[in-house]
Amino acid sequence: HQSHVRAQAELGRMYMRGHGFHRVDEPPDYVQGIRWLRLAAERGDARAQLGIGLVCEEGHGEHAKDETEALRWFRLAGEQGEVDAQWRLGRMYADGWGVPDRDEAEALRWFSLAADRGYERAQWRLGCMYACGWGVPHRDEAE
């Protein structure tokens, strides 16, 4: 059931934030948090996929940074419309992080998707791309 997947994802986020079941101020339990997030992510929950992508991007506890895995999870979440994942994909392609080469067209595509949904960080990066003429058609090309 989809409701079970959402519950798994929320449980994972609670463990990651240290919102325990006995005390409010419990330290984060990354092992349990990642376990529950991964279960929900593998079942298609976009927010959980974003969460696993963040774990891979930043590294937590015993989980080392893994740019390739971060890209994979962000793409799965981004394809479902998760705007933070779309912005992160745009950033990865724009900065050449976790991808073989910088890709202006892919960066523009992902920033545009998130910007169209009102995500301010993506709107800012998209504006920078247009202001600098990076990855966007020049006026003489567009005419």
Secondary structure, 3 states (H helix, E strand, C coil): CHHHHHHHHHHHHHHHHCCCCCCCCCCCCHHHHHHHHHHHHHCCCHHHHHHHHHHHHHCECCECCCHHHHHHHHHHHHHCCCHHHHHHHHHHHHHCCCCCCCCHHHHHHHHHHHHHCCCHHHHHHHHHHHHHCCCCCCHHHHC
